Amino acid sequence: MSQLARIYVPPRSAMQSGRGKAQGWVLSFEPGERQRLDPLMGWAGSGDTNAQVSLHFNSREDAVAYAEARGLAYEVEEPKPVRIKAKVYADNFRFGRTDNWTH
């Protein structure tokens, strides 16, 4: 039984507003078994070590080639387009403005 590998572009963190360092694709595996509580410590865990693997690639083609070379079942998630709305400080003082202040 082969686990499903997921190939995707990771989302930007909440601290990023631009497109910088948003390149790169990640191949990670879906969980192969359900997590269970450890009776002694009470931590959640499983025997599936592939869930801890996360491989980074420069392009989508590299990630797909890696999965196909190793015979992995994979699913590619296309990235959502990033829309950045330009803000101008002078708009805070525009006549007839209905928005809240941006600072």
N, C-alpha and C positions, 0 to 999 in steps of 0.2 A: 504494500500500500504506500503510495507516494503522497506526500503532503503538497498542498497547493502553495506555490510561491507567488507573492504579490510584488509587482514591479510598479513603482510610483515615484513621483517627485514629492519630497516631504514639504509640508506647508511651512511658511515663514513663521517665525516666532512672533509673539505679540509686540516685541520690542523693535521689530523691523518695519519700516514703512516703505522702503524702496525695493528695487529689484536686485540689489547687490547680494552676492553669496546665495542666490536662489537657484543656482544651477546644480545639476547632479541628480542621479536616479538611485533609488534604494531597492534592493531585493531583500524581502523578509518573508518568513514562512508563517502561515496561519497556524494556530495552535492545533497540535495533533491529538491531544487528550485534554480532558477536563481537569481544572485545578482542584485540589483537595486540601483540606486543613491538616497540618501536621499535628498529631495528637499531643506531642510533648510541648512544642513552642506555640502552636496555634497559628503559624504562618501559613499562607496559601502558597502552594507549589505543585509541581507535577514532574514526571520523569521525562518530559519532552524537552530535550536540549536544543532542538532546532528553533524553538520559539525565541531563543536568546540570540540567534544569528541575524545580523543585519549587515549586508554587503553594499558598499557604495561604488557607483560607476559614474563615469563622466558623461555617458550618453545612453539613450534608450537601447540602441543597437547593441552596445556592449553587454548590457544586462540580459537582453534576450538571447544573445549568442552564448553567454555563460549558462543560462538555464537550458538551452537546447543541447549544448555540448554535454551536459550532465544528465540529460533525460528527465528534467524536472517539469512537472505540470505547472504552468504559470498563467497569470492573468495580469494584463497591463492596464493600469488606470491612467488615462490621459490627464494632464494637469489642466486645471481651470484657468482661463485667462485672467491675468492680474490687471485690474483697472485702478489707476491712481488718479484721484481727483486733485488737480492743482488748486492750491489755496493761495490767495493773495491777501496780504495784511491790509492793504488799502480797502478791501471790501468790507472791513469792519466799520468803516466810516461812510460807506455809500448811503446816499439818500434813499429812503424807501426800503431799507433792508428789513427782511422778516426773520432771518436766522438769528440764533444766539451768537454771542461773541465767541471768537475762536481762540482767545488767549485768557 
